[in-house]
Structures are given as structure tokens and as C-alpha cells.
């Protein structure tokens, strides 16, 4: 079995060293970046399976790095921060992070969360940088997983990372009904700290953006009392 490549992004050498020691014991291949610019350079030259990303870094903070990663890749992102405020954690998750750890943390918990995120990717078959993923094409809409872009009427529409994730998850599994809890479980942290009803807000925004872009159908159908499923044109 091929070892997973993990990129650790933190401006503190001691923190990078600690993470490297514990993850190497698990057989992971570790790469290090001391700032956001180096992190993006690593992603351009090496297939990375998971990013551990510090928030508080000079010049380009973790939020900005997360946003840039989400423009091009779907790999899991585990954020690290010394901030404990709920709003800061929600900000990171809504920008596209998959999980969150607050410093100082137990190294064993870090290892467990990394393993859980990688298993979830394997279970969902989320595309990795080395995989070739075909676009999903529907009437008036095409989803490009490799670029994380959604085009409606041949025009790029600006969806947030979580809006994209929800629409891609549903479109990849046409006619399958997902409960709100299942959507949260698949796309957020396993210990998500928000209200599952936030899924409703994302769905509402997806529908509104699709309507403004003149999509000929409503892409997400409500399964009353259960959750949501994808609805393609003509259905």
C-alpha cells in the first residue's frame, strides 16, 4: 500500500518537528512548509494527500492558504490554531477546512484525526491530485472536479467551497437522498460544532445562485422529512 504524503504548514519549527515525529511513526511521508507561499509551491510540484495547516502565520495566514487550496484541489485540510473561539473555527470550516485542532493538542488525537480524514477520502472516492476526474455534465451545467468549478450556461459561477462540496456530493450520487447529518458527516469535521441546519442555508444559496445564472432546473430537491438529493434537468 502506497504511503500517504502529508504537508505540514506552520511557521514554528518546533511544531513542525513534533508533528513530523508522530506522523512518521505511522508510516506517513511528511513534507514541511514554513509559510503559505511555500505550501502552495509544494502543492504545485508534489501530489499531497492531506494538509495540516496552521492559521496564525505572517503575511499569508491559514485562511488565505485554505481558500487558495480549495480553488484547485479537494484534498482534506486539518487546521491548527491557538484560537479557541467558536466563530474562528466555523470560519475555517466554511472556507473549506475538513477538521480543526486547537493548540496545544494531544499528539495521539492528531494522529487519529489524520487517519479519520484519510479514511473518509477513501470511502467517498474524493478525487486526489494524481487522479483523473471527468467533468459531470448536466443540462446547462457542468461540474469540473479537477478545478473545483461549476459552469452554468457556459459561464463560471462563484460558489463557496462548502456550496461546491455539497453540490458535487449530491451530483456525484444522483437520486440518492442524503440526510443533513450525513452531509455534515461527509463534508465537515466528525465533531462539527455548528448546527446541521446550516446545510439548509448552503442549499438555499446554491439554489439562488443557480437561478440567477439561469439554470433551467433546480439542482437540489428536498426530500421532505429526510434531506436532499440531486435533481438533473428533465427530472
GUGUPA-284874 format. One record per residue (C-alpha): x, y, z; residue number from 1; residue in three letters. Coordinates in pm, 1 decimal. Each point is the difference from the previous one (the first is absolute). Layout:
BEGIN
+----------+----------+----------+-----+------+
!       xx !       yy !       zz !  nr ! rest !
+----------+----------+----------+-----+------+
!        X !        Y !        Z ! NUM !  Ala !
...
+----------+----------+----------+-----+------+
This chain:
BEGIN
+----------+----------+----------+-----+------+
!       xx !       yy !       zz !  nr ! rest !
+----------+----------+----------+-----+------+
!      0.0 !      0.0 !      0.0 !   1 !  Unk !
!    138.8 !    340.3 !   -100.0 !   2 !  Unk !
!     82.9 !    233.4 !    288.1 !   3 !  Unk !
!   -199.5 !    321.7 !     22.6 !   4 !  Unk !
!    178.4 !    332.3 !    -54.4 !   5 !  Unk !
!    -82.0 !    260.6 !    265.8 !   6 !  Unk !
!     96.3 !    367.5 !    -20.3 !   7 !  Unk !
!     52.5 !    174.9 !    335.8 !   8 !  Unk !
!    -28.0 !    379.8 !    -22.3 !   9 !  Unk !
!    105.1 !    190.7 !    313.5 !  10 !  Unk !
!    239.3 !    286.9 !     65.1 !  11 !  Unk !
!    116.4 !   -159.6 !    327.1 !  12 !  Unk !
!    284.9 !   -252.8 !    -57.6 !  13 !  Unk !
!    -68.8 !   -171.8 !    332.7 !  14 !  Unk !
!   -361.5 !    -62.9 !    -96.2 !  15 !  Unk !
!     96.4 !   -138.3 !   -341.3 !  16 !  Unk !
!    256.3 !   -224.9 !    166.0 !  17 !  Unk !
!   -253.1 !   -133.5 !    252.2 !  18 !  Unk !
!   -254.0 !    -77.9 !   -270.8 !  19 !  Unk !
!    263.0 !   -160.5 !   -222.8 !  20 !  Unk !
!    121.1 !   -232.2 !    277.7 !  21 !  Unk !
!   -345.6 !   -136.4 !     82.3 !  22 !  Unk !
!   -127.2 !    -33.1 !   -357.1 !  23 !  Unk !
!    318.1 !   -165.2 !   -129.9 !  24 !  Unk !
!    -51.0 !   -269.7 !    261.9 !  25 !  Unk !
!   -325.4 !    -81.4 !   -179.6 !  26 !  Unk !
!    178.2 !    -41.6 !   -332.4 !  27 !  Unk !
!   -104.5 !    331.5 !   -156.0 !  28 !  Unk !
!    235.9 !    192.7 !   -228.1 !  29 !  Unk !
!     35.5 !    352.3 !    142.6 !  30 !  Unk !
!     76.5 !    322.2 !   -187.5 !  31 !  Unk !
!     38.6 !    335.2 !    174.6 !  32 !  Unk !
!    -69.5 !    363.1 !    -83.9 !  33 !  Unk !
!     63.9 !    294.3 !    231.8 !  34 !  Unk !
!   -246.5 !    236.3 !   -167.1 !  35 !  Unk !
!   -291.3 !     13.1 !   -242.2 !  36 !  Unk !
!    207.4 !     75.0 !   -307.6 !  37 !  Unk !
!    219.4 !   -305.8 !     56.2 !  38 !  Unk !
!   -312.6 !   -210.0 !     56.0 !  39 !  Unk !
!   -147.1 !     96.0 !   -337.5 !  40 !  Unk !
!    334.1 !    -69.7 !   -167.0 !  41 !  Unk !
!      1.7 !   -348.9 !    151.0 !  42 !  Unk !
!   -349.5 !    -65.2 !   -132.5 !  43 !  Unk !
!    108.2 !    102.6 !   -348.9 !  44 !  Unk !
!    285.7 !   -251.0 !    -14.2 !  45 !  Unk !
!   -108.3 !   -290.4 !    220.5 !  46 !  Unk !
!   -318.2 !   -207.0 !     28.5 !  47 !  Unk !
!   -115.0 !     57.8 !    358.7 !  48 !  Unk !
!   -269.9 !   -208.8 !    168.0 !  49 !  Unk !
!    -66.1 !    220.4 !    304.7 !  50 !  Unk !
!    103.8 !    344.4 !    126.4 !  51 !  Unk !
!     49.0 !     92.1 !    366.2 !  52 !  Unk !
!    -32.5 !    377.2 !     -1.5 !  53 !  Unk !
!     73.4 !    252.7 !    274.1 !  54 !  Unk !
!   -224.4 !    307.6 !      6.8 !  55 !  Unk !
!    223.2 !    259.8 !    165.1 !  56 !  Unk !
!    281.6 !     56.2 !   -249.3 !  57 !  Unk !
!    153.9 !    330.2 !   -114.7 !  58 !  Unk !
!    -75.5 !    152.6 !   -340.3 !  59 !  Unk !
!   -231.6 !   -275.1 !   -128.8 !  60 !  Unk !
!   -209.0 !   -154.7 !    277.9 !  61 !  Unk !
!   -156.0 !   -344.0 !     -2.9 !  62 !  Unk !
!   -339.8 !    129.8 !   -108.1 !  63 !  Unk !
!    151.1 !    146.0 !   -318.0 !  64 !  Unk !
!    195.9 !   -319.3 !    -66.9 !  65 !  Unk !
!   -311.9 !   -211.6 !     50.7 !  66 !  Unk !
!   -192.5 !    215.6 !   -246.7 !  67 !  Unk !
!    274.5 !    -35.9 !   -261.8 !  68 !  Unk !
!     19.3 !   -376.5 !     45.7 !  69 !  Unk !
!   -373.9 !    -33.5 !    -39.7 !  70 !  Unk !
!     16.2 !    177.6 !   -335.4 !  71 !  Unk !
!    197.5 !   -288.3 !   -148.0 !  72 !  Unk !
!    -18.4 !   -310.9 !    219.4 !  73 !  Unk !
!   -237.1 !   -204.2 !    213.8 !  74 !  Unk !
!    258.0 !   -159.8 !    229.6 !  75 !  Unk !
!    -85.7 !      3.3 !    373.2 !  76 !  Unk !
!    121.2 !    293.6 !    211.1 !  77 !  Unk !
!     51.7 !    -20.4 !    376.7 !  78 !  Unk !
!     37.1 !    344.5 !    155.4 !  79 !  Unk !
!    204.7 !     79.1 !    311.1 !  80 !  Unk !
!    -40.6 !    312.6 !    208.4 !  81 !  Unk !
!     52.4 !    146.7 !    344.6 !  82 !  Unk !
!   -339.8 !    168.3 !    -28.5 !  83 !  Unk !
!   -281.8 !   -166.7 !    187.5 !  84 !  Unk !
!   -292.0 !    223.0 !   -104.9 !  85 !  Unk !
!   -278.8 !   -186.6 !   -173.7 !  86 !  Unk !
!    -36.1 !    266.9 !   -269.3 !  87 !  Unk !
!    362.9 !    -47.8 !   -107.8 !  88 !  Unk !
!    -46.7 !   -373.6 !    -29.9 !  89 !  Unk !
!   -319.2 !     43.8 !   -201.5 !  90 !  Unk !
!    178.6 !    245.2 !   -230.3 !  91 !  Unk !
!    263.7 !   -259.0 !    -82.5 !  92 !  Unk !
!   -253.6 !   -276.8 !    -54.4 !  93 !  Unk !
!   -212.4 !    216.6 !   -228.2 !  94 !  Unk !
!    306.2 !     93.5 !   -205.3 !  95 !  Unk !
!     47.6 !   -365.1 !    -77.3 !  96 !  Unk !
!    195.7 !   -150.4 !    289.4 !  97 !  Unk !
!   -103.2 !   -352.6 !     93.6 !  98 !  Unk !
!    103.6 !     -6.7 !    364.4 !  99 !  Unk !
!    145.7 !    218.3 !    273.3 ! 100 !  Unk !
!    239.2 !    -46.0 !    292.5 ! 101 !  Unk !
!     73.0 !    259.0 !    266.8 ! 102 !  Unk !
!    355.5 !     37.0 !    130.5 ! 103 !  Unk !
!    128.0 !   -147.7 !    221.1 ! 104 !  Unk !
!   -136.9 !   -337.0 !   -106.6 ! 105 !  Unk !
!     62.5 !   -362.9 !     85.2 ! 106 !  Unk !
!    222.6 !   -152.9 !   -273.7 ! 107 !  Unk !
!   -208.5 !   -314.9 !     18.2 ! 108 !  Unk !
!   -310.5 !    198.6 !    -90.1 ! 109 !  Unk !
!    182.9 !    155.5 !   -294.6 ! 110 !  Unk !
!     94.0 !   -345.1 !   -129.3 ! 111 !  Unk !
!   -359.3 !   -121.7 !     44.2 ! 112 !  Unk !
!   -148.4 !    295.6 !   -185.6 ! 113 !  Unk !
!    246.9 !    -32.1 !   -286.6 ! 114 !  Unk !
!    -87.7 !   -367.6 !    -34.0 ! 115 !  Unk !
!   -372.8 !     74.0 !      9.7 ! 116 !  Unk !
!     27.0 !    265.0 !   -272.0 ! 117 !  Unk !
!    199.6 !   -227.5 !   -230.2 ! 118 !  Unk !
!   -245.4 !   -286.4 !     51.8 ! 119 !  Unk !
!   -288.8 !    229.0 !    -83.0 ! 120 !  Unk !
!    167.3 !     99.0 !   -327.6 ! 121 !  Unk !
!     40.7 !   -367.0 !    -90.9 ! 122 !  Unk !
!   -362.7 !    -79.6 !     87.4 ! 123 !  Unk !
!   -135.9 !    292.1 !   -203.8 ! 124 !  Unk !
!    243.8 !    -43.5 !   -287.5 ! 125 !  Unk !
!     72.9 !    371.5 !     16.7 ! 126 !  Unk !
!    234.9 !     83.4 !   -288.2 ! 127 !  Unk !
!    367.0 !     46.1 !     87.0 ! 128 !  Unk !
!    256.9 !    206.0 !   -194.5 ! 129 !  Unk !
!    127.8 !   -313.0 !   -173.4 ! 130 !  Unk !
!   -342.7 !   -124.0 !   -111.6 ! 131 !  Unk !
!   -172.9 !     86.9 !   -325.3 ! 132 !  Unk !
!   -355.4 !    112.6 !     63.6 ! 133 !  Unk !
!   -243.9 !     53.5 !   -281.3 ! 134 !  Unk !
!   -235.2 !    298.1 !      5.3 ! 135 !  Unk !
!   -359.2 !    -62.7 !    102.6 ! 136 !  Unk !
!   -223.7 !    134.2 !   -276.9 ! 137 !  Unk !
!   -368.3 !     78.4 !     29.3 ! 138 !  Unk !
!   -242.2 !    220.8 !   -190.1 ! 139 !  Unk !
!    148.1 !    353.5 !      8.2 ! 140 !  Unk !
!    247.4 !    -92.9 !    278.0 ! 141 !  Unk !
!    343.2 !   -163.3 !     12.9 ! 142 !  Unk !
!    200.9 !    -75.2 !    314.1 ! 143 !  Unk !
!    379.8 !    -20.9 !    -37.5 ! 144 !  Unk !
!    135.8 !   -188.4 !    305.6 ! 145 !  Unk !
!    364.8 !     47.2 !    -94.8 ! 146 !  Unk !
!    -42.9 !    379.1 !      7.6 ! 147 !  Unk !
!   -284.3 !     12.0 !    255.1 ! 148 !  Unk !
!   -201.7 !    210.4 !   -241.2 ! 149 !  Unk !
!   -367.5 !      2.4 !    -90.9 ! 150 !  Unk !
!   -104.5 !    144.7 !   -335.0 ! 151 !  Unk !
!   -360.8 !     89.2 !    -74.8 ! 152 !  Unk !
!    -99.2 !    108.0 !   -349.5 ! 153 !  Unk !
!    372.4 !    -23.4 !    -84.9 ! 154 !  Unk !
!     83.8 !    262.1 !    263.5 ! 155 !  Unk !
!    200.2 !    -53.7 !    320.1 ! 156 !  Unk !
!   -220.2 !     49.9 !    307.0 ! 157 !  Unk !
!    157.4 !     96.0 !    331.9 ! 158 !  Unk !
!    -95.9 !   -254.3 !    266.0 ! 159 !  Unk !
!    161.5 !    -10.1 !    344.4 ! 160 !  Unk !
!    210.3 !   -308.3 !     83.2 ! 161 !  Unk !
!   -277.6 !   -158.3 !    206.1 ! 162 !  Unk !
!   -265.8 !     81.0 !   -261.4 ! 163 !  Unk !
!    218.5 !   -168.9 !   -260.5 ! 164 !  Unk !
!     60.0 !   -301.6 !    226.2 ! 165 !  Unk !
!   -370.8 !    -49.7 !     65.6 ! 166 !  Unk !
!    -99.8 !     32.6 !   -364.9 ! 167 !  Unk !
!    281.8 !   -229.9 !   -114.5 ! 168 !  Unk !
!    -84.7 !   -260.8 !    264.8 ! 169 !  Unk !
!   -364.9 !     -9.1 !   -106.3 ! 170 !  Unk !
!     72.3 !     15.1 !   -374.6 ! 171 !  Unk !
!    250.7 !   -286.3 !     33.0 ! 172 !  Unk !
!   -275.0 !   -214.2 !    149.5 ! 173 !  Unk !
!   -308.5 !     81.6 !   -209.2 ! 174 !  Unk !
!   -336.2 !    -95.7 !    150.8 ! 175 !  Unk !
!    157.7 !   -102.0 !    329.9 ! 176 !  Unk !
!   -153.5 !    180.2 !    296.6 ! 177 !  Unk !
!    244.3 !    143.1 !    255.4 ! 178 !  Unk !
!   -112.8 !     98.9 !    347.0 ! 179 !  Unk !
!    136.1 !    323.5 !    146.4 ! 180 !  Unk !
!    198.4 !   -204.7 !    251.1 ! 181 !  Unk !
!    153.7 !   -205.8 !   -278.9 ! 182 !  Unk !
!     99.9 !    311.1 !   -194.7 ! 183 !  Unk !
!    162.8 !    147.0 !    310.3 ! 184 !  Unk !
!    175.1 !   -330.3 !     73.0 ! 185 !  Unk !
!    141.7 !    -19.9 !   -351.8 ! 186 !  Unk !
!     99.9 !    362.8 !    -53.5 ! 187 !  Unk !
!     73.5 !    143.1 !    342.6 ! 188 !  Unk !
!    194.4 !   -117.4 !    302.6 ! 189 !  Unk !
!   -129.9 !   -310.4 !    175.3 ! 190 !  Unk !
!    -45.7 !    218.8 !    310.0 ! 191 !  Unk !
!   -154.1 !    293.8 !   -185.5 ! 192 !  Unk !
!    -85.3 !    278.5 !    241.6 ! 193 !  Unk !
!   -271.6 !    168.7 !   -202.2 ! 194 !  Unk !
!   -370.0 !    -62.5 !    -57.3 ! 195 !  Unk !
!    -81.1 !   -257.6 !   -268.9 ! 196 !  Unk !
!   -261.9 !    248.4 !   -116.9 ! 197 !  Unk !
!    288.4 !    198.4 !   -147.1 ! 198 !  Unk !
!    -28.0 !   -252.1 !   -285.1 ! 199 !  Unk !
!   -337.8 !    157.0 !    -76.7 ! 200 !  Unk !
!    161.0 !    341.9 !    -35.7 ! 201 !  Unk !
!    261.7 !   -135.8 !   -239.8 ! 202 !  Unk !
!   -268.2 !   -173.9 !   -206.0 ! 203 !  Unk !
!   -203.1 !    321.4 !    -10.7 ! 204 !  Unk !
!    304.3 !    190.5 !   -128.2 ! 205 !  Unk !
!     72.4 !   -266.3 !   -262.9 ! 206 !  Unk !
!   -354.6 !     20.7 !   -130.9 ! 207 !  Unk !
!      3.5 !    378.9 !    -10.4 ! 208 !  Unk !
!    333.4 !     15.5 !   -184.8 ! 209 !  Unk !
!   -112.8 !   -265.0 !   -246.8 ! 210 !  Unk !
!   -321.7 !    191.8 !    -63.7 ! 211 !  Unk !
!    186.0 !    330.4 !    -51.9 ! 212 !  Unk !
!    229.8 !   -177.8 !   -246.4 ! 213 !  Unk !
!   -310.6 !   -107.7 !   -197.3 ! 214 !  Unk !
!     34.2 !   -371.0 !     65.2 ! 215 !  Unk !
!   -300.9 !   -167.3 !   -160.2 ! 216 !  Unk !
!    -65.6 !   -224.5 !    299.3 ! 217 !  Unk !
!     31.0 !      6.5 !    378.4 ! 218 !  Unk !
!    305.8 !   -220.9 !     72.5 ! 219 !  Unk !
!    -90.3 !   -102.1 !    354.0 ! 220 !  Unk !
!   -332.2 !   -155.8 !     91.2 ! 221 !  Unk !
!   -131.0 !    -19.0 !    355.6 ! 222 !  Unk !
!    -98.2 !   -343.6 !    122.5 ! 223 !  Unk !
!   -246.4 !    113.6 !    262.6 ! 224 !  Unk !
!     74.7 !   -127.3 !    347.5 ! 225 !  Unk !
!    325.2 !   -158.5 !   -117.4 ! 226 !  Unk !
!    247.4 !    229.7 !   -174.0 ! 227 !  Unk !
!    109.4 !     82.2 !   -354.3 ! 228 !  Unk !
!     80.2 !   -162.3 !   -332.3 ! 229 !  Unk !
!    127.9 !    117.6 !   -335.9 ! 230 !  Unk !
!   -248.7 !     72.2 !   -274.3 ! 231 !  Unk !
!    126.9 !     25.3 !   -355.9 ! 232 !  Unk !
!   -174.3 !    169.3 !   -287.2 ! 233 !  Unk !
!   -304.1 !   -179.7 !   -130.6 ! 234 !  Unk !
!    -75.5 !   -168.5 !    334.9 ! 235 !  Unk !
+----------+----------+----------+-----+------+
